[in-house]
Amino acid sequence: MTHHRAYKVELKPNASQKQQIERTMGICRYVYNLFISVNSNNYKNQSRKYMNGYEFSKWLNNEFRTKNPDKLWIWEVSSKAVKKAIMNADTAYKDFMKGKSCFPRFKRRNGRPVSMYLPHNNEKDLEVKRHKGKIPTLGWVRFKEYGYVPNNNRAVNVTITKKAGHYYASFVFRVSNKNSVSSVKTEGVGIDLGIKSFAVVSNGKNYLNINKTEKTEKLKRRLKREGRKFSRKLEKLKQRKEETATKKEKRSNLDKQRLKLQKAYKKLADKRRDYINKTVKEIVTASPEYITIEDLNVKGMIKNRHLSKAISECEFGYFRSQLEKKCKIHGIELRIANRFYASSKKCSKCGHQKKDLKLSNRIYECEKCGQVIDRDYNASINLRDCQKYKIV
């Protein structure tokens, strides 16, 4: 059996390729917003029923194209990328109607850009070599990293995104179902996630919280400075009421500062996620028989105004998603304990439950057997020995 796997790599496009990517993303953003606008107006005026992605695509190519000859630039880029933007808007609107998410927002010009999706159309498309890849409408584009994407292979599709001035391509390949399952397994482990220590494992390893290190604090201060600079420039631009040329000049300075702010945020986010990826890799490569984690209620935890910022910086959701993916590849059973399981209040030696345990008590002292143990390490042992769980 085969399955699909994505490999994300940073691109080094030339000037013409950058222009083509920006143009395609701009048109995809326009079509995405048009879909939301048309369906919103239909709902308010009760003139027509909901127009899904396929109906909207027909309306765009026939009725809209005939009535708006000045909008023919929509059809100057890849039709597959435009079609994917329509289907993304359709999915967002249907999720809203089902109550799964909020009303889909319009894509802003300076906000998060729409991704550029390109499928495999013919034999010459999406060919990948060591240092470059052949992408439809762009041609051969160089990679910034070598040896990560499978060489001499053809991808099923590719999605190009832009973040803080950097361009990334996510190639999806069809690979065999052979995973790196180790024949030698060690005993199962439990992982307790927290703020003081990011992850405490029952085998004795303690992974510190990277958000408390000196380098991360330096990046956070830099992000705060760049954010203040951007706010000042934005306020000055709002206050000025001069000629259009002067406004354009100030707008360019604002765009430069916005890019600096995005780069500062990206550098901080990349550092956090790189630490999480390395932590997950070290835990999984030890080949435990199973891994047990707690089903944390992150949304409820963030409501605590004293801890909301620290909890959001830890990115527990990203840690769980990466752990699920790696466990699936390495053939390790991932167990999820119930969120109401008293892993911290229960003694790992005798099973006595200490109901009056406070969050400030970092050392667990059992009143029954007299065991004195670190609170997080005690919780990780209880998670390892948990008998009621669900397998992901």
N, C-alpha and C positions, 0 to 999 in steps of 0.2 A: 504494500500500500504506500501511497505517497501523500504528502501534505505540503502546504505552502509555508514558506518562511521568508521574512523580509530582512534585508540588509540595508542599513542607512549609512550613507557616505556623503561627505561634503564635496561640493563641486567647485571647479575653477573655470567658470564660463568666461568667454571673451566678451567684448563690448556688444557685438551684434546679438550674441546669445542672451546676454542680460536684458537687452532691449526686447527681445522676443518673449522672454519669460515674464517680464513686467507687463507687457501688452496683453499676454494671454491671461495673467492673473487679474488684470484690471477688467477685462471683458467678462471673465467668470464672476467677478464681484458684482458687476452691473446686472448680469442675468440673474444671479442669486437674489439680489435686492428686488429686481423686477417681478420675480415669482412671488415673493412675499407681498409686495405692493398690490399686485393684481388680485391675489386671493383675499387680501384684507379688504379691498374695495368691494369685491363680490359679496363678501360676508356682510359688510355694513349696508350696502345698497340692496342686498337680497335679490340681485339681478340674475345671478347664475349660481349654480352649485359649485362645490369645491373642484378646482381644476388640478388634477394630479400631474406628476412629472411628464408622463407620456402625452397627455392632452395639451399641457402647456408647450411641449416641444413642437407639436403639430401647429398650435396656434402661433408660436413664434416664427416658424418657417413659412407659414402661409399668410395668415391675416396680418400679423404685426409687420412682417417684411414688406407687404404691399402698401400698407398705410404709412409707413415710416421709411421712405427712401434715403433719409439722411442717417439711418442707423445701419447701413450695410456693412460697417466695419466689424459688426458682431461676427460675421461669417468669414472674416479674414484670418482667423486663427483656427486651431484644431477643433473640429466639431465634437470629438470625443471628450475633450476637456470641458467644453461648454455643456455637453449632455450630463457629465458627472456633476457639475455645479448645480444643475437643475434637480437632479435626483437627490443631492445632499439637502437642498432646500425643501424638497418634498418630504424627506425623512424627518427633518427638523419640525416641519409643520404638523405632520402626523403624530409625532411624539408629544407635541403640545396638546393636540386634540384628545389624545389618550390619557393626558394628565401626567406623563412621564417627565416633562420638562416645562420651562417657562416659554412664553411666546418668543419665536425666533427673532433675533435682533438683526438689524441691517448691518452689513459689513461696511465699516468705515474705511476711508482711503488710507489713513494713517494708523489704522488698527491692525488687527491680525489679518493678514491677507488670505485669500482663498487659495487652497492648494491646486496644483496643476496636475491632473490625472491623464496619463497616456497609456493605452493598452498595446498589446502586441498585435499588430495588424498583418504583417507579412514576414517572410523569412529573414529579411535584412534588418528588421527593427529590433531594438533592445539587445543588441549584441554587446557583451561585456568582456573587456580585456583587462590586463593587469592594472593599467593606469588610466583607462578611459572607457566610456560607454557610448553607444550609438543610440540617441534618443530621437523619436519622431519630431519633426519640425525644427530640431536644433542641430542635428548631425552629431559628430563626435565631440563629446564634452570630457574634459580632463577631470580626474579625481584628485582630491587633496591627500587622500590616504591610499596606500598601496597594499595589496595582499589581503584585504578584508573581504571584499566581494568576490564570490566564486568566479574564477577565470574561465575563458573560453566556453561561456555558457550563454543562454538566451533567457531573459526574464519574461515572466507572464505579463507584468505591467510595472509601471513606475509612477511614483507620485513625487512631484517637486514642490518643496516648500521654501519659504524665506523667513529667516529669523535674525533680527539685528544686523541686517546687511549681509548675512551669509546664506548661501543657497545649498539646500540639501536634497538628495535624491534617495528615495526608498524603493529599492528594487525587490520585487517579489518573485521568488524562484519556486519551482516545483521540485521538491527533494524527496528522497526515499525516506521511509519511516524508521530507518535504523538510527537509534539513539545511543549515546555513549553510556550504556548501563554498566556499572561496575559489578563484577561478580563477587567482590569482597565487600561485604556490608558491615558497618559498625552499628552499635546500638543506637536506638532512636534518641532524638533530642527534643527538648522543649525550648521555645524562645519567648522571652518576656520583653516586650517593647516598652520604652519609657522615655522620659525627658532627661533625667539626670544621666543615665546611660542609655544610648540608643537601643541596644539589644544586649541582653544577658542570656547566654546559652547555658543549658544544664550541664554541658561538658566542662564548664569552668571559664570559658572565654567571655570576655567583656568588651563590647564595642562601644567606645565613648561617643558622645554626641558631638558631631563635627561643628555644629552651630556655636559651640562654646570655645572653639579654638581661636588663637590670635589671628590667623590668616583669614578665617571667615568673618570675624568681627571687623577686620580691616576692609573687607569687601562690602560689608553692610554699611559701614560709615561712608564709603565711596558712593554707594547707591543712594544714600540719603543726601549727600552733597549734590549729586547730579540731579536728583529729583527737585531739590530746592532751586537750583539754577533754572531748570525747565519751568517751574511754577512762576518764577520772577519774569522770565522772558514772555510767558504766556499772558501774564497780567499786564505787562507793558504794551503788548500787541493789542490787547482789548481796549486799553485806554487811549491809544493813539488814533486820531482821526485825521490823517493827512492824505497825501496823494496816493494813487494806486501804486505807482512805482516804488515809493518808500515802503508801502505795506508789503510788497513782494520781496523787497530786500530784507525786511525784518522777518518775513515768513521763512526765508531760506536759513536764517540764523536759528530760528526755532526748530526747523527740521534737522539741522546739524546737532542741536542739543538733544532732540528726541532720540536720535541715533546713538548718542553717547549714553543716554539713560537706558536704552534697550540693551546695549552691549554690557553695561554694568550689571543689569539684572540677569542677562544670559550667563555671564561669567559666574555669578553666585549660584544660579540654578544648576549649572553644569557641574560645579564643584560638589554640591550636595548629592546629585544623582550619581556622579562617578563614585562617591564614597559608598552609596547604597549598593551599586552594582558590584563593587569589590567585596563588600560584606556578604552579599548573597552568594557570590562565587566561592568565597572561602568556606562558607557553611555547607554548600551543596557538594563541592569537590571532596569533602571528607567522607562522602558516601554513607550517610546515616540510613538506617533501615526505614525510618519515618521522621517527619518533622511536624511538631504540633505548635500552633500559634493560637492566640485568642482572637475571637471575632470582635474587634474593637468597634465601638460606636463613635466613630470620629466626628460625625456631625453633632452628636450630643456633647462630646468633649469640648468642641470648639466654642460652644455656648458659654463656657466658663471664661469670663472676660479677663481673669488673671492668668490663664494658661493658654488662651486661644492662639496667640502669636507663636508661642513655643511649640505648640502641637502642630500647627500648620507648617512650620519650618522643618519639622522632622519627616514629613511626607510618608506617613505610615501606609497610605493607600498605594503609593508607588512601590514601596517595599513588598507589599503583599502580591501585587501583580507580577513583579519580577521573580519573586519566589515561586509563584505558581508556574510561571513559564519555564524556569530552570528545573524545577522538580519534574515537570512533564518530560523534558528533554533527557534528563538523567535517570528516569524511571524510579523516582523516590515518591513514596506516599506522603501527601500533605494532608494533615489532619487539622480541622478547625474546631476548637473548643467553643462551647456556648459562651456568649458574652456575660452571662450571669454566673458563670463558674467562679467560685471564690478561690482563685489561685493564690492571691496575696494573703488572704486571711487564714488559710489552712496551713497547718504545720505539715511539712513534708516528711517528718519522721513518725509521728504518732497519729496524725489526722485530726488533731484537735483544731477547732475553728475559733479564732479570736475575732469576735464581732465588733469590738470597740477599737479596732486598728484604724489609726488616722493616716492621712497621706503624708504627714510630716514624720511619722515613725519609719526611719530608714532601716532599722534593725528589728528583726522579728524575734521576740522572746516568748517562747511557749510556756504557758503557765502550768501545763500538765507534765511534760517530760523534761522541761528545762533547757531545750535546745535554743541556742543563740546563733542566728544566721542572718546574712544579708537579705533584706526584704525581696529584692528582685531575683536573686539567685534561688530563694525559696519558691518563688512563683514559677520560675522556669522548670524546677524539678516537679512541681505539681502538674504543670502542663505536660511534661513528658510522661507522667504516670496517669494522665487523665483517661478514663474509660468511656466517657460519653462524648462523642465527636462525630463530625461528618467529614467525609473524604471529598476533596475537590478534584 
